Amino acid sequence: MSNIVIYTDGGCHGNPGPGGWGAVIIDGNDLHQLSGGEKNTTNNRMELMAAIQSLKAVISSENWKQAEVNVFSDSQYVKNGITTWIKNWKKNGWKTAAKKPVLNKDLWMQLDELYNSLNVNWQWVKGHSGVTYNEMCDQLCQTEIAKYE
């Protein structure tokens, strides 16, 4: 079984505003870049989209879907949301601890389904700290944002 490494990033100019996401999937020596964006969105939605689209790519690949997947995100929101907070959100009818509706529920539901279909480990990486693949994701993100400005 192979081991897939994914780096993700998302962002906006303004929040909300034009946004983009980028991802790098590393399979041995092969590097695959994904990116996308939206005209009017939020930073958190773009961080989630990077993770969702990456895991969709893994599931759609016969070579990858059985692999161990290590996702590196510079978003504590994504990492903590999918590994910890989501359990209580679902138990509480998609309400936060403050009894408010969970923001981005549509994307959290997609990410949760993908996460539960794969063998995924989530790790946080400090953004804008010189981590090569995280910086590559940021550049993909900025390129997408520029398309909507």
Secondary structure, DSSP 8 states (H G I E B T S, - for coil): --EEEEEEEEEESSSSEEEEEEEEEEETTEEEEEEEEEEEE-HHHHHHHHHHHHHHHHHH-TTTTTSEEEEEES-HHHHHIIIIIHHHHHHTTSB-TTS-B-TTHHHHHHHHHHHHHSEEEEEE--TTS--HHHHHHHHHHHHHHHHT-
